[in-house]
């Protein structure tokens, strides 16, 4: 049975109200975090060109005493650093480099250079093993270096200010599972907002030509900008 114009208008009205509710509630859910993501994204996008000095890292360095018996491998050194500095995070994952050995520690990867000979002034000089491990949290970055047999390890620390902390959270640096899942809900909300926005446009304005033109223009501009960086 074909619907009457009144029934069609009533159904269209119900659809519009549903879309508006979804659009509004999702917009409210992601309002604060969306604002933070947008602001930090703007700073990340323009920090080099506009030379925005908002995000800064304060560097410091200490020599950490290593008690005997000295660590025998990178895994033992990492455990020592985590215990002394009370670090609960796992080390930063590193991509393998030529000449480095990668060893697992608590699910992460560390840089370990084994004992080797280095040619110096025409002679082969034995070099001790060197280990390096790095921890990254949103508010701080810690890098520890140790040469096997030394009494001290070098600890580099970089403390983030408020803007650097927010940008690290934007990039998910050192973020926990809860933050990652929360950010995923914001990403999902943005996808649904885009879909409901298009549907609201078509239901309210019924101007498919304008909609197609806007979407097409955004796609062309995106492709043009992306190709311009190649």
C-alpha positions in Angstrom: 0.0 0.0 0.0 1.4 3.3 -1.0 1.9 5.8 1.7 0.1 9.1 1.7 2.0 12.4 1.6 1.1 13.0 5.3 2.5 9.6 6.2 5.6 10.2 4.3 6.1 13.6 6.0 5.5 12.0 9.4 8.1 9.3 8.7 10.6 11.9 7.4 10.0 14.0 10.6 10.7 10.9 12.8 13.9 10.2 10.8 15.1 13.8 11.2 14.4 13.8 14.9 16.4 10.5 15.3 19.3 11.8 13.3 19.4 15.1 15.2 19.4 13.2 18.5 22.3 10.9 17.4 24.2 13.9 16.0 23.6 16.0 19.1 24.4 13.3 21.7 27.6 12.2 19.9 28.6 15.8 19.5 28.1 16.4 23.3 30.1 13.2 24.1 33.1 14.3 22.1 32.9 18.0 22.7 35.7 18.5 25.3 38.0 15.8 23.9 37.2 16.9 20.4 38.3 20.5 21.3 41.5 19.2 22.8 42.3 17.0 19.8 41.5 19.9 17.5 43.7 22.3 19.4 46.6 20.0 19.8 46.3 18.8 16.2 46.5 22.5 15.0 49.7 23.0 17.1 51.2 19.8 15.7 50.3 20.8 12.2 51.8 24.3 12.4 54.5 24.1 15.0 57.3 24.0 12.5 56.0 26.6 10.0 54.6 29.0 12.5 57.4 28.2 15.0 54.9 27.9 17.9 57.0 27.4 21.1 54.1 26.0 23.1 55.4 22.5 23.6 58.7 22.3 25.4 60.8 19.6 27.0 63.0 20.4 30.0 66.1 18.2 29.8 68.2 16.9 32.7 70.9 14.3 33.2 72.3 12.3 36.1 74.8 9.5 36.7 73.1 6.5 38.4 75.2 4.3 40.6 75.1 0.6 39.5 75.8 -1.8 42.4 77.6 -5.1 42.1 77.1 -7.6 40.7 76.7 -5.5 37.5 74.0 -6.3 35.0 75.0 -9.1 32.6 72.6 -8.3 29.7 70.1 -5.7 28.5 67.2 -7.4 30.2 68.8 -7.3 33.6 69.8 -3.6 33.1 66.2 -2.7 32.1 64.9 -4.4 35.2 67.4 -2.5 37.4 66.4 0.9 35.9 62.7 0.1 36.3 63.2 -0.8 40.0 65.5 2.1 41.0 63.5 4.8 39.2 60.1 3.2 40.0 59.0 3.0 36.3 56.0 0.9 35.7 55.9 1.3 31.9 57.6 -1.1 29.5 60.5 0.2 27.4 59.9 1.8 24.1 59.8 -0.5 21.1 62.7 0.1 18.6 63.2 -0.8 15.0 66.2 -3.1 14.5 69.4 -1.3 13.4 72.4 -2.7 11.7 74.9 -3.8 14.2 72.5 -3.9 17.1 71.0 -6.9 18.8 67.3 -6.7 19.8 66.3 -8.6 22.9 62.8 -8.8 24.4 62.1 -7.6 27.9 58.5 -7.7 29.3 57.1 -7.6 25.7 59.3 -4.7 24.6 62.5 -4.2 22.6 65.8 -2.7 23.7 69.0 -1.7 22.0 72.0 -3.9 22.8 75.4 -3.6 21.2 77.5 -6.6 22.0 81.2 -6.7 22.7 83.0 -6.0 19.4 86.3 -4.8 18.0 86.7 -1.3 16.6 89.5 -0.3 14.4 91.4 2.7 15.8 94.7 4.2 14.5 95.3 1.0 12.5 94.7 -1.3 15.4 91.7 -3.5 16.5 90.6 -2.3 19.9 88.1 -4.4 21.9 85.0 -2.5 22.9 82.6 -3.5 25.8 78.9 -4.1 25.4 76.6 -1.1 25.5 72.9 -1.2 26.4 70.3 1.5 25.9 66.7 1.5 27.0 64.1 4.2 26.7 60.8 4.8 28.4 58.2 7.2 27.1 55.2 8.5 29.1 53.0 11.4 28.2 54.6 13.6 30.9 58.2 12.4 30.7 60.8 10.6 28.6 63.6 8.7 30.2 66.6 7.2 28.3 69.2 5.1 30.2 72.6 4.1 28.7 75.1 1.7 30.3 78.5 0.4 29.2 79.1 -3.1 30.7 81.4 -3.0 33.7 80.9 0.7 34.5 80.0 1.8 38.0 77.5 4.4 36.7 74.8 4.5 34.1 73.8 7.7 32.3 70.1 8.7 32.7 68.6 11.3 30.4 65.3 12.8 31.4 63.0 15.1 29.5 60.0 16.6 31.3 57.1 17.9 29.2 55.2 21.1 29.9 51.4 21.2 29.7 51.3 21.7 25.9 53.8 18.9 25.3 51.8 16.7 27.6 48.6 17.3 25.7 50.3 16.7 22.3 51.7 13.4 23.6 48.2 12.4 24.7 47.0 13.4 21.2 49.6 11.0 19.7 49.0 8.3 22.3 52.6 8.4 23.5 52.9 6.2 26.6 49.1 6.2 26.9 47.4 3.3 28.8 44.6 1.1 27.4 41.8 3.2 28.9 43.0 6.3 27.1 43.4 4.5 23.8 39.9 3.1 24.1 38.5 6.5 25.0 40.2 8.0 22.0 38.8 5.2 19.8 35.2 6.2 20.9 35.9 9.8 19.8 37.2 8.6 16.5 34.0 6.4 16.1 31.9 9.4 17.1 33.5 11.6 14.4 32.7 8.9 11.8 29.1 8.7 12.9 28.8 12.5 13.0 30.1 12.7 9.4 27.4 10.2 8.3 24.6 11.7 10.3 25.6 15.2 9.0 25.4 14.1 5.4 22.0 12.4 6.1 20.7 15.5 7.8 21.8 17.6 4.9 20.0 15.4 2.4 16.8 15.1 4.5 16.6 18.8 5.3 17.8 20.5 2.1 17.3 17.8 -0.4 20.0 19.4 -2.5 22.1 16.4 -3.7 23.9 18.5 -6.3 25.3 20.8 -3.7 26.2 17.9 -1.4 27.9 16.1 -4.2 29.8 19.2 -5.1 31.0 19.8 -1.5 32.1 16.2 -1.0 33.8 16.1 -4.4 35.6 19.3 -3.7 36.9 18.1 -0.3 38.1 14.8 -1.9 39.9 16.6 -4.7 41.6 19.0 -2.3 42.7 16.2 -0.1 44.2 14.2 -3.0 45.8 17.3 -4.3 47.4 18.2 -1.0 48.6 14.6 -0.4 50.1 14.3 -3.9 51.8 17.7 -3.4 53.9 16.1 -0.6 55.2 13.2 -2.7 
